[in-house]
């Protein structure tokens, strides 16, 4: 396979050498669908059994993988396979694709917003937070060098409705995992099983530097809610986020430490930006 390298930004190895979702498997049809990834048009085809991803300009076949309810491809040469999620293999978990959501901003902004707990009481009022409890308690942030991932652990927040199945408020424990520049996961307290967390994934396809498509997928322990109810709960939260995201300026994520002033609650965001800058990420970023 020949790497795409037609423009200056196409030598951004930290971005090229990653896997990206291009469609939910359930949405694939026998015909071809045109999608855009990192500014390049691709043709996606399949019916759930056979599938293919090709470059629209040359018809060159690209690598493709089925994983986590999505079809994935790459424009480069990833070191490994699509991210591993151990919980996805647990047979009693519900796999809930929550619909592809277009967002007019950098995919890096989308990921960073997902990591932000401070906005819960103000944007997701009476769901993930509510006044007057607005403080983000101290938590741990680390770069796990062995796997090259950013983690935030020991996160806690008082939430009126932490999940679709929640009855009343609860103190929710969170752990965030950033496994790739455009891919993050949240492990949070499950109302139905105190020993295992629910897992909420956010897979982002950068359409171009200031447009993206988000693919939220959840792996839940919930025997009572319908599939539609579970998806709609998460969609409601994401639509609230989209309003904020599309009004942020600049649309690309600033990586310079002087560009925006962080607070203690932004520890994981600061770590994420430093990690991106150290990796040489430029696509969807400034500075």
N, C-alpha and C positions, 0 to 999 in steps of 0.2 A: 504494500500500500504506500502511496506517495502522500506525504503531508501536504495540506493546503498551505500555501505560502505566497499569496498574491499581493498582500498588503503589508505595510510595516508592522501592524499589530499582530500579524499572523506568525511572528516568531516568539510570541508570549507562551513559552513552553509550560509554565505553571497553569495556564488555562487550556491550551490545546490538549495536553496529555491528561485529560480527565474524561470520565463518562458522563453523559447528559441524557435525561429523559426526552424523548421526542413525541411520545404518545402514551396514553393508557392502553393497555392490551385490549380491554373491552371495547375500545373505540375503533380499533383497526378494522378496515374493510378490505374487500378483494381488490378495489381500485387503488389508485395512488393518491396520496395526500401530500401537498407541498407544505413544508415547515421551514422555518428559518432558524439557524443556529450560528451564533458568533458572526452574524452578517452574511452567512452563506445559505443559499437555498438548497434544501434536500428533498428527495422524494421518498416517502414512507409508504410501504404497502404490506398487506398481510391480513389474515383472517383469524389470528389467534393460534394457528398451527404453523403455517409458513409465513415468513415475514422477511422484509429486506429494506435496507436504507441505502440510497444512492445519492451521489452529488447530482444536482440538476444540470450543471453546466457540462459535465463530462460523462455522466452516467456511471462513473466509477463506483463500485460496490464498497460500502463502508462496513466496519465491524458492527455487529448488532448482538444484543443480549436481552433476554427476558428476565426481569427481576423486580420484585416488590410492586407488582401490578403494572409495571411500566415496560416499554421498549426503550432500550438505551443504545446510544452510539457515541462515537468519538471522532474527532478530526485529527487526532494525534496518535501517540503511542503510550497509553497508560502503563504504569509499572505493574499494576495489578488488575483485578476484575472489579466489577461493580461492588460498591460498599457492602460489607457483610453486616447483617443485622440478626443477631442470634435469636431474638424474640420472634422474628418472622417465621421461624421453623417450628414454633410451639403449636401443636395441633388445635388447642382450644381457643386460640386467638382469632378474633374477627379481623379480616383484612378489609379496610374501608378506604377506597380511593374517593377523594373529595372533590373531583372535578378540576380541570385545567383552568387557571385563572390568569388572565392577561393583566399585566401591571406596567404602567408607563414610567418606569424608572430602572436604574441599574439593578441587576440581580444581586449584587453585593449589598445594596441597600435593603433588599427584601430579606436577605439572610440576617443582616444586623438587626433589623426590626424584630425578627423572630426571637432574637436573644435578649431583647429588652424587657425587663420586668417593670420598670418604673412607669410605663404608660398604662398598665393594667387598670388602675382605678379610674382613669380619665377617658380611655378609649373603649374599654370593654367593661363599662360600668354595670355593676350588679351581676356580672358573669365571672370574670377573672379577678375582679377587684372592686372596691368601693370606698369612697371617702367615709370617715376620716382616716382609715388605715391606708396610708400612702407610702410609708417608709419601706425601702428595700433593705432588708437585714444583710449584714456582711456575709459574704460567701467566698469560696475558694475558686481561683482560676489558675489553670496550669496548661503548659504546652507539653503534651506527652510525646517526647521526641522519638521514642521507639516506633510509634505509629504515625507520627507527624500530624497530630490532631490537637485541637483546642478543646478543653473541657472546663465547665463551670459546675462545681458540686456544692453540696450543703446549702442549696438555695431553698428558701421557704417563703410562702406568701399566703395570706388569709384570702380565701376565695368564696364568694357567695354560691357559685355553681361551677365547680372545677371540671365537671364532665357532664355529658348528657344524662347519665344515670345517677348523678348526685342528688341527694335529698337533704337540703339544708347546706349551710356553709361548712367549710373544713379548712384546716391548715394543710396546704399542699407542699410536698417536697418535690423539688425539681433537680434535674441534672441535664445540662446541655452538652452536646457533643457536636463539634464542627469537624466533619470528616473530609471535606474538600471545600474549595472556595465558594461553590454554589450549592452546597449540600450540608444540611444540619438536621440534627435529631434532638428530640426532647423526651426524657424519661421522667414521668411524673406519677405521683401517688394515684393508685387505682382505688376507686370507691368500693369495688367488688372483690378485691384481693389485696390484703395488706402486705403480702409477701412479694408481690411482683408488680412492677410499674407498668402503666400504659406507655406506649411508644408512639409519638407523633413525629412524622418525618416531613421535611420540607425539601423537595427536590426542585431545583430551579433551572430552567433552560434560558440562558441569555440569548434573546433574539438578536439584539445588537447592544451597543454600549449603554443605551438608555431605555430599552424595552426588554421585558422578560415575561416568561410564562411560569407560574408556580404550579407544582403538582404535589399537593398535600396528600399523604397516605398515612393512615393510622393502623396500628396493630393493638387491638383492644381486648380486654376481658370484660365482656358485657353480653349476658345471655338474654336480656329482656328487650333492649331497644331495637328498633328495625334498622336496616341498613340505611334507609333514607333519612331517618331521624339522626343517626350518628353523623352522616355526611353533612346534613343541613346545619347541625350545631357548629361544626368546624367552619363551614362556609360562611356562616354569619360572622364569626370572629374574623376571618380573613378579609371579608368585605369591609369591615370596620377599619382594619389595618390599611387596606388599599387606599382609602381616602387620605390618610395621613401620608403614606408613601408617595403618592402622586403629587403632593404639594410640597415635598421637601426640595430644597435647593441648596447646592446643585444636585442634579439627578444622579450624577456619578458620586461614588463614595470617596471622600477626601482621606488620604492616608497620611498626610503630614500631621505630626502631633500638634502643630500650631494652628491647624485649620479650624478645629472645633474644641471647645473646652469641656473635658469630661468631668463627671462627678464620681464619687465612690461607687454608686450604683452602676456605672458604666464599665466596671472592671473587665467583663468579658468582651465588651465591644472594643476596648483598648487593646486587649490581647489579640482579638481577631484582626484588627487593622495592622498591628505590628507584624503578625504572622503573614498577612498578605504582602506587606511591603518587603519583608525579609525574603519571601519566595519570588519576588520580582514581578508580582501581578500588576498589570497595567490596564487590562480590559475592564471597562466599567468603573475605573477608578481615576482619581486625580492625585497627582503628587506621589 
